[in-house]
Amino acid sequence: MTHRPLRLSLSTAALQQNWRWLADRAGVPAAAAIKSDGYGLGAAGVAERLFEVGARDFFVSTWDEAEALGPLPEGSRLAVLHGLGPDDAPAASQGAARPVLNSVQQVQRWRAAFGDRPCDVMVDTGMNRLGLSMDELDALDGLQIDMLHSHLACADEDHRMNAAQLARFSEAKQKVKARRYSLANSAGICLGRDYSFDMVRPGLALYGGIPRAEAKGQIRAVVTPEAQVLQVRTLKAGETVGYGATFTAERDTPVAILNIGYADGYWRNLTGRGHARMGDTLLPLIGRVSMDLVAVDISRGGDWREGDWMALDFDLPKIAADAGVSQYEMLTGLGSRYERRWD
Ligand SMILES: *Cc1c(COP(=O)(O)O)cnc(C)c1O
């Protein structure tokens, strides 16, 4: 394969430890949301590593994602969150994944095409995005439901909606027979075991995101972007670097130009805020973040040469705040140009 000048260094130990912490905290088995290519880390690599520590249930959003994933380890179950749309029967008939049915219409479509094959169902308890509403639950009579789901809208905050959704989901559980019940995402796991039911469905926190204060110091970073140095130069005092000439060197400043930019999810808003990292030393980015390049002030240290690899600081809560995006966007924005390398 052609050499790639940027890579994601991914920690197997941190991913697996995060899964264990979430399952322990919930007190029930944890599934894994691996939609959007495993939140940017690579869904197949994530699934394989989580299977090793005991994860058996995996979730993607679309049938196309299910197909791209390829076969999961024997004994895994894959579900498609967006359910069975009008064009999805051919993909569903292959049987590699089951849908999470989201509406009466999807339930009818499933029954017509697949009879009593087991499926999952989403019930809406207040998110008002996908799912059957509480007064449509009769439509589920006789369906072979493996897992009944709902999804929390405000679990990352202390919001009255959390208790309200919990109460509604408990009511749905009374009315709908399923083999298992599941409500909580990463943030929901932090709310306490009342929210656990039979299985929890973390995504973000598996990948090092901190959904709530309870996870601070517990969830470990999984992802570090690393980029190759393309050129080393010295800015003379008074010279500028990059588009718009936004940074002017006050003194002669050694600079490394790295092969990474906003097209790699290293957002332009990190201009003036982002850092490269050498051990514990942070090396500030200077000038604007471009599409494929950034400039780093290396005067704080290091003997940097063309071809060296430099790590970018990727403390998720901090860098997301600096970029003005969510931790989710920071992860899912990581593009296709990285080589993904698990240790
Ligand atoms: C994405 C998703 C999750 C995972 O949410 P996180 O906030 O990333 O933990 C869980 N359940 C459903 C239905 C989802 O769509």
The ligand as an SDF file (V2000), in Angstrom:
LIG
                    3D

 15 15  0  0  0  0  0  0  0  0999 V2000
  -25.4990    6.6290   18.7340 C   0  0  0  0  0  0  0  0  0  0  0  0
  -26.4440    5.9330   19.6290 C   0  0  0  0  0  0  0  0  0  0  0  0
  -26.0020    5.4500   20.8670 C   0  0  0  0  0  0  0  0  0  0  0  0
  -24.6440    5.7600   21.4430 C   0  0  0  0  0  0  0  0  0  0  0  0
  -24.6750    7.0810   21.9650 O   0  0  0  0  0  0  0  0  0  0  0  0
  -23.4050    7.7510   22.6840 P   0  0  0  0  0  0  0  0  0  0  0  0
  -23.9330    9.0510   23.1450 O   0  0  0  0  0  0  0  0  0  0  0  0
  -22.3640    7.8970   21.6220 O   0  0  0  0  0  0  0  0  0  0  0  0
  -22.9790    6.8590   23.7720 O   0  0  0  0  0  0  0  0  0  0  0  0
  -26.8940    4.6980   21.6110 C   0  0  0  0  0  0  0  0  0  0  0  0
  -28.1510    4.4690   21.1630 N   0  0  0  0  0  0  0  0  0  0  0  0
  -28.6160    4.9440   19.9910 C   0  0  0  0  0  0  0  0  0  0  0  0
  -30.0060    4.6640   19.5760 C   0  0  0  0  0  0  0  0  0  0  0  0
  -27.7800    5.7120   19.1910 C   0  0  0  0  0  0  0  0  0  0  0  0
  -28.2440    6.2130   18.0440 O   0  0  0  0  0  0  0  0  0  0  0  0
  1  2  1  0
  2  3  1  0
  2 14  2  0
  3  4  1  0
  3 10  2  0
  4  5  1  0
  5  6  1  0
  6  7  2  0
  6  8  1  0
  6  9  1  0
 10 11  1  0
 11 12  2  0
 12 13  1  0
 12 14  1  0
 14 15  1  0
M  END
$$$$
